[in-house]
Each structure stands twice: as C-alpha cells, then as structure tokens.
C-alpha cells in the first residue's frame, strides 16, 4: 500500500458563480482499520481561504501548522490579507523545500480574492507542483472516482445551493466506491459575505 493511502481520505473542490466549495471525508484509519470518524482535513487559513490536506495524517497536521505560521508571518510583514494565489505559492515552496524527503500530502487550496472575490482553486502533488483548473480539483485515495463524478455533475457558474448539491453528491458517491474513504463528510461553501459548513451523512461501512 502507498504511504499516501495509509490513512485514507479524500478532498474535492469546485468553482461556482462568485463562490467556491471544498469538501472532505471524515475517516481516519490505518490501512483497512478505521480508527476515528471525525478527522479534520480542511483548515481555515483566512476569512475566505481554506486548505485541504489529504494524505498521511501526521503530515496533514504538521503541514497545516507550518503553513499557519508562514501565513501569520506574511500578514504581519505585509499588513494585508493574503490572496489565495499567493498562499498557493507559500504551500508550493514549503513542499518543494522538502522534495528529497517530502511531506506525504496533496494540498488543495480554495478561496476568494480579498478584493475582487474571484473564485480560486488549486491542487498540488507532494512536491508542490500546482494545478489551477477552471472547474474542479480532486485529491486523495478515491481521486479517480471523484474525477468521474465531478465530470458528470459540475457545470459552469453554479449558484451556491447547486454547487453544494454537486460537490456533496460527487464526494458521497465517489467515497462509496472506495474502502478507505468516507464515514461522513464535511462541505464548506465560501461566498463573499458568508461561509456555510454542512456535515453530510454517508454509508457507515
């Protein structure tokens, strides 16, 4: 089994019309054994900026803490709110510094630009190579199933309610076809005036 799949888990993000969504499952396991069903993979990095970290659970927590530290340093030095694209560069630099002994995570950065509120999504591999598509990004153990579901359900300029339905259905149905993902999910819908957090029930087997 790959070290990336050792603890299981998946993250997906989608763009909508002046909004963006990120969702993750809640399972934490050791190979096929489920340990916890309330594991956090999505971290708030700002009022309109979120980070998803599927992969090895220890590295998920380490990378989240190190990025929060670098983000705080940036905002203290610059005296302004960071843009999602700039934060992606910080994530990429952190991972590439460790490329010979990498953190086993595949980060997903989502957010709205602090001034224009333009939606932004980005995913990376474990050495920080960025991918910034116009539709959706996936990461984690059931990424192949997520690609299929997202291709079928995503449409351009989805309103927040429709975006929530699309991303939750994509995640639930993809995780159902993967033995080491699932056990509940959480969905964040980020709009310019609010962030909505929804827990999604999934199959518990």
Rosetta blueprint (number, residue, H / E / L):
1 X L
2 X L
3 X H
4 X H
5 X H
6 X L
7 X L
8 X L
9 X L
10 X E
11 X E
12 X E
13 X E
14 X E
15 X E
16 X L
17 X L
18 X L
19 X E
20 X E
21 X E
22 X E
23 X E
24 X E
25 X E
26 X L
27 X L
28 X E
29 X E
30 X E
31 X L
32 X L
33 X E
34 X E
35 X E
36 X E
37 X L
38 X L
39 X L
40 X L
41 X L
42 X E
43 X E
44 X E
45 X E
46 X E
47 X L
48 X L
49 X E
50 X E
51 X E
52 X E
53 X E
54 X E
55 X E
56 X L
57 X H
58 X H
59 X H
60 X H
61 X H
62 X H
63 X H
64 X H
65 X H
66 X H
67 X H
68 X H
69 X H
70 X H
71 X H
72 X H
73 X H
74 X H
75 X H
76 X H
77 X H
78 X H
79 X L
80 X L
81 X L
82 X L
83 X L
84 X H
85 X H
86 X H
87 X H
88 X H
89 X H
90 X H
91 X H
92 X H
93 X H
94 X H
95 X H
96 X H
97 X H
98 X L
99 X L
100 X L
101 X L
102 X L
103 X L
104 X L
105 X E
106 X E
107 X E
108 X E
109 X E
110 X E
111 X E
112 X E
113 X L
114 X L
115 X L
116 X L
117 X L
118 X L
119 X E
120 X E
121 X E
122 X E
123 X E
124 X E
125 X L
126 X L
127 X L
128 X L
129 X L
130 X E
131 X E
132 X L
133 X L
134 X L
135 X L
136 X E
137 X E
138 X E
139 X E
140 X E
141 X L
142 X L
143 X H
144 X H
145 X H
146 X H
147 X H
148 X H
149 X H
150 X H
151 X H
152 X H
153 X H
154 X L
155 X L
156 X L
157 X L
158 X L
159 X L
160 X H
161 X H
162 X H
163 X H
164 X H
165 X H
166 X H
167 X H
168 X H
169 X H
170 X H
171 X H
172 X H
173 X H
174 X H
175 X H
176 X L
177 X L
178 X L
179 X L
180 X L
181 X L
182 X L
183 X L
184 X L
185 X E
186 X E
187 X E
188 X E
189 X E
190 X E
191 X E
192 X L
193 X L
194 X L
195 X E
196 X E
197 X E
198 X E
199 X E
200 X E
201 X L
202 X L
203 X L
204 X L
205 X L
